[in-house]
Amino acid sequence: MTSEQALPGMRVRVMDHYRVEEGRGLMGTVVDRYGGEEHTDVDVRLDAGEYGLFWPGDLEEISPPQEAWWRFLFGGEAAG
């Protein structure tokens, strides 16, 4: 992923080449990004509730969770 692709609200996963083994495979949501053209850090709120700073190249976009389409059949709202 490039710094331009890391947009707030985007769901991401930490790639398998990440230098900290315990961080590999973690998932979260991009909160913000910092820096400029030469160096950018991406602030991610991980699903476990913690925050982490990552380089864009250590992240990949993942699909958002599927909406519960069947709730509409019963007059309910989709989870959001």
C-alpha positions as YAML, in Angstrom:
chain: A
units: angstrom
residues:
- id: 1
  name: MET
  ca: [0.00, 0.00, 0.00]
- id: 2
  name: THR
  ca: [1.21, 3.53, -0.69]
- id: 3
  name: SER
  ca: [0.77, 6.52, 1.61]
- id: 4
  name: GLU
  ca: [-1.85, 7.94, -0.77]
- id: 5
  name: GLN
  ca: [-3.89, 4.74, -0.57]
- id: 6
  name: ALA
  ca: [-4.03, 4.71, 3.26]
- id: 7
  name: LEU
  ca: [-7.22, 6.65, 3.91]
- id: 8
  name: PRO
  ca: [-9.02, 7.11, 7.25]
- id: 9
  name: GLY
  ca: [-11.75, 4.51, 7.70]
- id: 10
  name: MET
  ca: [-10.02, 1.92, 5.52]
- id: 11
  name: ARG
  ca: [-9.76, -1.62, 6.90]
- id: 12
  name: VAL
  ca: [-6.19, -2.96, 6.83]
- id: 13
  name: ARG
  ca: [-4.13, -5.98, 7.82]
- id: 14
  name: VAL
  ca: [-0.48, -5.99, 8.87]
- id: 15
  name: MET
  ca: [1.46, -7.97, 6.27]
- id: 16
  name: ASP
  ca: [3.49, -11.10, 6.98]
- id: 17
  name: HIS
  ca: [6.83, -9.36, 6.35]
- id: 18
  name: TYR
  ca: [6.28, -6.88, 9.23]
- id: 19
  name: ARG
  ca: [9.44, -6.74, 11.37]
- id: 20
  name: VAL
  ca: [7.63, -7.46, 14.67]
- id: 21
  name: GLU
  ca: [6.40, -11.03, 14.52]
- id: 22
  name: GLU
  ca: [3.57, -10.48, 17.04]
- id: 23
  name: GLY
  ca: [2.13, -7.73, 14.83]
- id: 24
  name: ARG
  ca: [1.86, -9.82, 11.69]
- id: 25
  name: GLY
  ca: [-1.71, -10.50, 10.62]
- id: 26
  name: LEU
  ca: [-3.31, -7.99, 12.98]
- id: 27
  name: MET
  ca: [-6.28, -6.13, 11.56]
- id: 28
  name: GLY
  ca: [-7.63, -2.66, 12.19]
- id: 29
  name: THR
  ca: [-8.91, 0.62, 10.80]
- id: 30
  name: VAL
  ca: [-6.82, 3.54, 9.54]
- id: 31
  name: VAL
  ca: [-7.35, 6.54, 11.80]
- id: 32
  name: ASP
  ca: [-4.91, 9.05, 10.31]
- id: 33
  name: ARG
  ca: [-1.59, 9.41, 8.54]
- id: 34
  name: TYR
  ca: [1.35, 11.63, 9.38]
- id: 35
  name: GLY
  ca: [4.37, 12.91, 7.53]
- id: 36
  name: GLY
  ca: [5.06, 14.05, 4.03]
- id: 37
  name: GLU
  ca: [6.05, 12.70, 0.66]
- id: 38
  name: GLU
  ca: [9.36, 11.23, 1.82]
- id: 39
  name: HIS
  ca: [8.15, 9.51, 4.99]
- id: 40
  name: THR
  ca: [4.60, 8.71, 6.04]
- id: 41
  name: ASP
  ca: [3.34, 6.82, 9.10]
- id: 42
  name: VAL
  ca: [-0.17, 5.38, 9.25]
- id: 43
  name: ASP
  ca: [-2.04, 5.43, 12.57]
- id: 44
  name: VAL
  ca: [-4.17, 2.28, 12.89]
- id: 45
  name: ARG
  ca: [-6.69, 1.39, 15.58]
- id: 46
  name: LEU
  ca: [-6.27, -2.34, 15.90]
- id: 47
  name: ASP
  ca: [-9.27, -4.61, 16.47]
- id: 48
  name: ALA
  ca: [-7.93, -5.45, 19.96]
- id: 49
  name: GLY
  ca: [-8.39, -1.77, 20.91]
- id: 50
  name: GLU
  ca: [-4.75, -0.65, 20.78]
- id: 51
  name: TYR
  ca: [-3.27, 1.86, 18.36]
- id: 52
  name: GLY
  ca: [-0.18, 1.34, 16.25]
- id: 53
  name: LEU
  ca: [1.95, 3.33, 13.82]
- id: 54
  name: PHE
  ca: [2.93, 1.52, 10.64]
- id: 55
  name: TRP
  ca: [4.62, 2.29, 7.38]
- id: 56
  name: PRO
  ca: [2.18, 2.06, 4.47]
- id: 57
  name: GLY
  ca: [4.24, -0.76, 2.92]
- id: 58
  name: ASP
  ca: [3.54, -2.92, 5.99]
- id: 59
  name: LEU
  ca: [-0.22, -2.76, 5.43]
- id: 60
  name: GLU
  ca: [-2.68, -4.18, 2.94]
- id: 61
  name: GLU
  ca: [-6.31, -3.24, 2.42]
- id: 62
  name: ILE
  ca: [-8.90, -5.82, 3.38]
- id: 63
  name: SER
  ca: [-12.57, -5.95, 2.53]
- id: 64
  name: PRO
  ca: [-14.94, -4.52, 5.11]
- id: 65
  name: PRO
  ca: [-17.16, -7.02, 6.92]
- id: 66
  name: GLN
  ca: [-20.15, -8.06, 4.86]
- id: 67
  name: GLU
  ca: [-23.41, -6.38, 5.72]
- id: 68
  name: ALA
  ca: [-26.02, -8.64, 7.23]
- id: 69
  name: TRP
  ca: [-28.30, -8.43, 4.20]
- id: 70
  name: TRP
  ca: [-30.78, -10.85, 5.70]
- id: 71
  name: ARG
  ca: [-31.67, -8.32, 8.44]
- id: 72
  name: PHE
  ca: [-33.45, -6.24, 5.81]
- id: 73
  name: LEU
  ca: [-35.83, -9.14, 5.22]
- id: 74
  name: PHE
  ca: [-37.12, -8.74, 8.78]
- id: 75
  name: GLY
  ca: [-37.27, -4.94, 8.79]
- id: 76
  name: GLY
  ca: [-34.07, -4.47, 10.77]
- id: 77
  name: GLU
  ca: [-31.00, -2.39, 10.02]
- id: 78
  name: ALA
  ca: [-27.65, -3.76, 8.93]
- id: 79
  name: ALA
  ca: [-24.88, -3.75, 11.52]
- id: 80
  name: GLY
  ca: [-22.61, -0.80, 11.07]
...
